[in-house]
């Protein structure tokens, strides 16, 4: 099933994650066997691609590791892992996460609480404004793996029309780790109907990744964390009209050349290839150029949405770049000729 609305997405997430389980394992008991299985001292599990990549990132094992024969791979893994345990750079326990096929998809720091995706979707649904319904919220983007749930959805009722037949809808963007190192990230979402270009931008005064609080007795305050998520989602829906109005205002701002992107390339990790793709996209708007700041917003979001060579992280970084640009005024200094950003 390909989810088309929030109701279907909730059902799909429930089916995907309902049978996942996790358990805490002493790190000194963990090792990789010569057959490529992850041993917890009591059981052995297949290590998924996502799980292998997370272990490699955390313990700085180079990419060459994945091309080694299984016996050498086990030797390298065990060396780096047990060295980290010995020096104390990893705790005495980690939480191992399994998917519904009982494969290891990654691990969490037991000191951090990971909200289950099914509970997250319950909060997403309950945070909708009274004027919105889950059946009418359309899903624009979905990345669903055992380790990551990342999606963007929008309401057709939340819209602006910067020019004739060019509608931009608004909604929410959610990036959530079902297993791993990062917390839940929530942003406002902007989607151009004519080409499905997507962008996301910050929630004013409250942009953060949600983390759990530990209580005095050592337990987690899951209720508090879910309430943080609910508050951010509600704020995103309440602020989306203002974000859409800012996009409409781009047509009243002077055109910004690609030189601005070269000035920002370090901040957003833009390669020469990506910069070239954005320049090409600026000249290929389906409805024609406006010769305003709107053209650059559309070009960045076009590449972020449709360039399949980009990784999920690169796509999201560019979606955020496009969204942030739509909420700013960029002018050129008359003296030094550099581009200056004025935030709203």
N, C-alpha and C positions, 0 to 999 in steps of 0.2 A: 504494500500500500504506500502510495506517495501522498503524504499529508498535504491537503489543500487549505484546510482551515485549522483553527486552534483546537477544536474538538477532535479532529482526526490526529493531529499532532500529539495530543495528550494520550490518545489510545495507543499510538505507535510507540511513544516513550514507555508507557506501561508495559507493553509487550516485550520491548527490548531489554528493559532493566529490572523487571519484577523479580527475576530469579538470580540476580547477582548476589554474591555474599562476600564477606570479608572476615578476617580473623587476625589477631595480633600474634606475631612470632618473634622470639628473641633473635636479635641479629646474629649472634654467635652460632646459631644453628643453621643459618642460611648458606647454601652453596649451589654451584652449578655443576651438574653431573657431566660425565664424559659423553653422555648421550643427548645432552642439550636440555635436560629437564631441571627445573628449579626445585631444590630439595629444602624442606622446612625442618628436617630432622626426623619427622614422622611420616610425611607424605611427599610425593614428587608430582609436579605439575608441568604441563606444557607452558612454555613462556611465549606469549604472543608477541607480535612485532611491536605493538605499543608498549608492552611491558619491557621488552629488550631495550627499546629506545630510551625509556625513562631511566632505567638502571644505568645505561651508558652515559646519559647526560649528567646524572647525579654524581657519578664516580669518575667522570672525565675520561672515559674509555673512548679511544678514537674510532672513527668509522671503519678502519681496517679490521676491527674486531669482528664485524659481521661477515667478513669474507674468510675468516679462519676456519680450519677444520674443527669439528666439534670438540675434540680432546684439547686442542690448543686454546679454543675459545673458553673452555672451562677453566684452564690454568690462568688465563689472563683475568677473567671475571673474578675468580676466587682471590687472586693476588690483590687486586684493587679494592674489592669489597672488604676483605678481612683487614687490610691496611687501614681503611677508613674506620672500621670498628675499633681497631687497636688504638688509634690516635684520638678517638672520641669525636670525630667529625660527623658521626651518625649516632643516634641514640641507641639505647640498649634493646629497644623494640621497634618494629615497624608494622604497619597494618597492610597485609597482603590482600589485594582485591582480585576476585575471580569473576569472569563473565558467566553467562548461562551455560556455556560449554565447559565450564570448570577449567578455563585457561587463565593464567596470571596476566592481568592487563596492566598491573602497576602496583604502586604502594603509596601509602600516606604516612605522614608523620603522625603518630598517635596523639600528639599534643594539639593537633588541629582536627576540627570536626568537618567532615565532608557531608553536605546535605545530599540525600538520595534524590536522583532525578525525578522520581515519581512524586515526592513531596514538593520539589521545586515547581512542577507543573500545576500542582494544586494551588500553590500561592499565585502563580501566573494567572490562573483562571479567576481566583477570588479577588485579585487586585484590579480587575477591569472596572472602569467607571460605569455608573448606572446606565449611561446612554449607549454602552457597547455590549455586544453579545459575542460569546465564543464562536458561534456558528458563522458570524460575519467577519471575524478577524482572519485575514488571509495570510498564509505562510509564503514568504518570498524566498527565503534561503534556509537550508537545513544541512547541517553537518552532524551526523549521528554515528558515533563509533562506541565501542565498549568503554572507552576512557573519556570521551568528550561529547557533550551535548551543546551545540552551538546553532542558534537559529535567529532569524529576523522575521517579524510579522507586522502587519499594518492593518489599519481600518480604512475602508473606502470612504468612510464618513469624515475622516481627518484628511483634508486636502487643501492645496492651494493651486492656482493656475497662473504661473508666471507669464505665460503667453497663450494665445488661442490653441486649444487642443494639446497643451503640454501640462498635464496634471502631475503633481507630486503629492504622494500620500505619506502619512506619518504613522509611526507605531513604536515598537520596542525592539531592542537587540539584546540577546542574552547569550553569554559565553560561560559555560559551566563545566567544571571538572568533576566527572564521576569517579575519577581516580587520578591522583597526582599532586602537583605542587601548588597550583594556583587556586584562588577563591572565585566565587561567582562574580561576574562582571555584567553590569546592566547599563545600557545607554539608550538614548533616543534613536529611532531609526527613520530614515528618509528614503523614499523609493520613487523614482521617476517612472511613471506608467508607460510612456511611449517606448521605452527600451529596457525596462526592468533594472536600470542602474540603481545600485544601493549605496547608501552612506550612513554613518552613525556619528553621533556627537554626544558630548558630555551632558550629564544632568547637572544643572547649575547648583553650585555650592555643596554638592554631595557626591562627587565622583570618587568612588573607591571600590576596591574589591572587598567583598563581604567576608569577614572572618568570624569565627565563633569565639565566645568568651568562656573562659574556664571559671567555674564556681569555686568557692572556698573549699568545698569538699572534694575537689578534683574532677567533678563531673562537668559536662558541657551544658551550656544553656541553649539548647536547640531552639526553644521557643523564641528567645531573643534574636537568634540569627535569622529565623524565618520572618520575624517582624521587621528586621532590617531590610530583607529582600522585598517584602511587601511594600515598605515605605518607598524604596527606590523605584519600584515598578509604578506605584501610584504617582510619584513625582514625574516620572518619564511621560506618562499619559497626560498629566496636567500641563506639562511644559511643551508638548509637541506642537501646539498651535503657534506658539512664539517662534519655535525653530523653523516651522514652515513659512512664517511671515518673513523671516530673515532670508530664506531662499528667494522669495519673490523680490526682495529688495536688492538682490544681486544684479538685477537688470538695470538698476539705477546707479551702479558703480562702474568705474572705468575698467576696461579690459586689462587683465593682468597677464603678462607674457610668461612663457615657460622659464624665463630667467629666474623668476621667483622660486620655482621648484629647485633649481640648481642651488639656490641660496639655502633651501630647506632640506637638501638631500641627506645630510648627516643625521638630522633629527628624525627623519622617517626612513632612513636606510634605503634610499632610492639608488638603484643601479643605473648605468647608462642605458641599458636595454629598456628598463621601465620608463625612464625619462623620455626616451624616443617614442615608446608606445603612447604616452600621454600626449606628446606633441602631434602624433598622427591622429589620435582621437579628437583633438581639438578641431581638426579640419573635416571631420566626418559626422557631424551632428545630423541625425535623421531629419530634423526640422530646420536645419540651416543655422549658421552662426548668428549670434546676436551682437557681437563685438562689444560685449560687456563682461563683467566678472563671472557671469553665469556660465560662459563657455568653458572656463577652467574647472569649475565645480563639476560640470557634466563630464569632462574628459577624464578627470581623476576617478570619478565613480564608475565610469565606463570600463576603465582598465581594471579597477578593483573587482568588479563584478564578473567580467567576461574573459579575463586573461587566465586561461587554464594552466599556464605554466607557473603561476604563483602558488606558493604554499598557503595553507589556511592562515598562518600567522601573518604572511605578507599581505594577503587579501584584506584581513581585518585592519592591519596597520594603514593600508591605503583607504579603506572605507572611513576610518577615523580621520584621516587627513582631509578627505573630501568634505566630511561633515563639519570639521572644525573650520575649514576655509569658508564654508557657507555662513558661518556665524561671525565672521571677522570682516574688517575693512582693511584692504591692503593698498597702500599708496606708495608712490616712488618719491624718495627724498630729492628735492630739486637741487641740492648741493652735491651730495655724494652719489646720487643715482641708485642707491641700494633700495630694496623693497622694505617697507616698514609695516608691521602688523599692528593694527589697532583692534583690540578685543572689544566686544559689545559690553 
